[in-house]
Amino acid sequence: MSNQVALITGGATGIGKATALKLVSQGISVVISGRRQEVGVAAVAEIAAAAQNGAQVRFVQNDVSDEAAVKTMIDGIVAEFGRLDMAVNNAGVFNEYCALDQSGTQNFRDMLDINVVGLYFCMKYEIAQMRKQGQGAIVNLASIAGLNGIPWGGTYAATKHAVVGLTKSSALDHAAEGIRINGVAPGAIRTDIIADQLNNNLAELQAMHPMQRVGNPQEIANAIAWLLSAESSFVTGHILNVDGGFQAK
Ligand SMILES: NC(=O)c1ccc[n+]([C@@H]2O[C@H](COP(=O)([O-])OP(=O)(O)OC[C@H]3O[C@@H](n4cnc5c(N)ncnc54)[C@H](O)[C@@H]3O)[C@@H](O)[C@H]2O)c1
């Protein structure tokens, strides 16, 4: 996998950072994006320390909901590295945890803008570059909330169901062009995005999973790395459950 380059949106924390650490340990260069410069710079130092075989690490300050900025970011990666082999569309928010009638319209619009439209912008320009190369692999972050209803999270679940639809449909569009597009559907994972729920409802979150625990970011990173690798060369349009058995119930 050496000399390959991967983009990971929202890659300075949580699942994205764990994925960056995994990929650079395999000698793959990574570009992580995110909105907060200082968080990104700190993550680059940590990820660079794990790099093998000359893998490079870059941070690009970027908001995925800004289409022009996403295009500029991907053009910049191609200008520096000459290609884009892999992309992990991971940036996401879960900004409201309540019943639908209590939810705020602007919160829902904000989540749609980032989790769905932002992911769409990324896919659009990633795929355009990968078609030029005749090769590429994309992994989108769905969720158990992209495959099921979840209590108190209907608006978030709506955005993740949309991610599943974009993943499967675009996988069909580009299956014959050497581009594989898959998703992962994590259960509850110990990261910032569900910090309040981990603090307030940990026992409930653990009991939700047949394994009676929440997952850790590395367990999702392992699945993403496999879907990006040639080991999964005949897999496309698949949503891989990494959820401690949640989906088997
Ligand atoms: N943690 C879980 O339980 C869980 C479960 C299922 C799916 N997911 C999904 O995994 C992905 C990663 O989340 P995480 O768990 O690592 O949490 P996280 O909060 O650590 O990571 C999300 C990252 O996205 C970034 N981000 C948010 N909005 C952005 C924007 N507009 N532009 C660029 N970056 C932006 C955040 O700053 C953060 O770095 C998300 O898509 C999330 O929905 C998480």
The ligand as an SDF file (V2000), in Angstrom:
LIG
                    3D

 44 48  0  0  0  0  0  0  0  0999 V2000
  -19.2370    7.4690   18.2090 N   0  0  0  0  0  0  0  0  0  0  0  0
  -20.2990    6.7790   17.8570 C   0  0  0  0  0  0  0  0  0  0  0  0
  -20.9910    6.1950   18.6940 O   0  0  0  0  0  0  0  0  0  0  0  0
  -20.6890    6.6940   16.4040 C   0  0  0  0  0  0  0  0  0  0  0  0
  -21.5880    5.6910   16.0280 C   0  0  0  0  0  0  0  0  0  0  0  0
  -21.9730    5.5930   14.7040 C   0  0  0  0  0  0  0  0  0  0  0  0
  -21.4660    6.4680   13.7570 C   0  0  0  0  0  0  0  0  0  0  0  0
  -20.6010    7.4450   14.1540 N   0  0  0  0  0  0  0  0  0  0  0  0
  -20.1160    8.3620   13.1150 C   0  0  0  0  0  0  0  0  0  0  0  0
  -18.7190    8.3270   13.0750 O   0  0  0  0  0  0  0  0  0  0  0  0
  -18.2210    9.5640   12.5370 C   0  0  0  0  0  0  0  0  0  0  0  0
  -17.0670   10.0490   13.3970 C   0  0  0  0  0  0  0  0  0  0  0  0
  -17.5530   10.4120   14.6770 O   0  0  0  0  0  0  0  0  0  0  0  0
  -16.7490   10.1270   16.0210 P   0  0  0  0  0  0  0  0  0  0  0  0
  -17.5150    9.1280   16.7630 O   0  0  0  0  0  0  0  0  0  0  0  0
  -15.3260    9.8760   15.7340 O   0  0  0  0  0  0  0  0  0  0  0  0
  -16.9550   11.5340   16.7990 O   0  0  0  0  0  0  0  0  0  0  0  0
  -16.0500   12.8550   16.7630 P   0  0  0  0  0  0  0  0  0  0  0  0
  -16.9520   13.9460   17.2230 O   0  0  0  0  0  0  0  0  0  0  0  0
  -14.7820   12.6220   17.4770 O   0  0  0  0  0  0  0  0  0  0  0  0
  -15.7060   13.0130   15.2090 O   0  0  0  0  0  0  0  0  0  0  0  0
  -16.4370   13.7970   14.3000 C   0  0  0  0  0  0  0  0  0  0  0  0
  -15.4470   14.7340   13.6360 C   0  0  0  0  0  0  0  0  0  0  0  0
  -16.0970   15.4530   12.5840 O   0  0  0  0  0  0  0  0  0  0  0  0
  -15.7000   16.8040   12.6770 C   0  0  0  0  0  0  0  0  0  0  0  0
  -16.6750   17.6670   12.0230 N   0  0  0  0  0  0  0  0  0  0  0  0
  -17.9070   17.9590   12.4260 C   0  0  0  0  0  0  0  0  0  0  0  0
  -18.4920   18.8010   11.5700 N   0  0  0  0  0  0  0  0  0  0  0  0
  -17.6000   19.0350   10.5850 C   0  0  0  0  0  0  0  0  0  0  0  0
  -17.6080   19.8160    9.4120 C   0  0  0  0  0  0  0  0  0  0  0  0
  -18.6720   20.5710    9.0840 N   0  0  0  0  0  0  0  0  0  0  0  0
  -16.5150   19.8100    8.6110 N   0  0  0  0  0  0  0  0  0  0  0  0
  -15.4270   19.0750    8.9350 C   0  0  0  0  0  0  0  0  0  0  0  0
  -15.3480   18.3250   10.0600 N   0  0  0  0  0  0  0  0  0  0  0  0
  -16.4310   18.3120   10.8660 C   0  0  0  0  0  0  0  0  0  0  0  0
  -15.5970   17.0550   14.1800 C   0  0  0  0  0  0  0  0  0  0  0  0
  -14.8810   18.2250   14.5030 O   0  0  0  0  0  0  0  0  0  0  0  0
  -14.9020   15.7730   14.6250 C   0  0  0  0  0  0  0  0  0  0  0  0
  -13.5010   15.8740   14.4840 O   0  0  0  0  0  0  0  0  0  0  0  0
  -19.4290   10.5120   12.4860 C   0  0  0  0  0  0  0  0  0  0  0  0
  -19.8990   10.5730   11.1630 O   0  0  0  0  0  0  0  0  0  0  0  0
  -20.4480    9.8220   13.3780 C   0  0  0  0  0  0  0  0  0  0  0  0
  -21.7620   10.1520   13.0360 O   0  0  0  0  0  0  0  0  0  0  0  0
  -20.1850    7.5710   15.4470 C   0  0  0  0  0  0  0  0  0  0  0  0
  1  2  1  0
  2  3  2  0
  2  4  1  0
  4  5  1  0
  4 44  2  0
  5  6  2  0
  6  7  1  0
  7  8  2  0
  8  9  1  0
  8 44  1  0
  9 10  1  0
  9 42  1  0
 10 11  1  0
 11 12  1  0
 11 40  1  0
 12 13  1  0
 13 14  1  0
 14 15  2  0
 14 16  1  0
 14 17  1  0
 17 18  1  0
 18 19  2  0
 18 20  1  0
 18 21  1  0
 21 22  1  0
 22 23  1  0
 23 24  1  0
 23 38  1  0
 24 25  1  0
 25 26  1  0
 25 36  1  0
 26 27  1  0
 26 35  1  0
 27 28  2  0
 28 29  1  0
 29 30  1  0
 29 35  2  0
 30 31  1  0
 30 32  2  0
 32 33  1  0
 33 34  2  0
 34 35  1  0
 36 37  1  0
 36 38  1  0
 38 39  1  0
 40 41  1  0
 40 42  1  0
 42 43  1  0
M  CHG  2   8   1  16  -1
M  END
$$$$
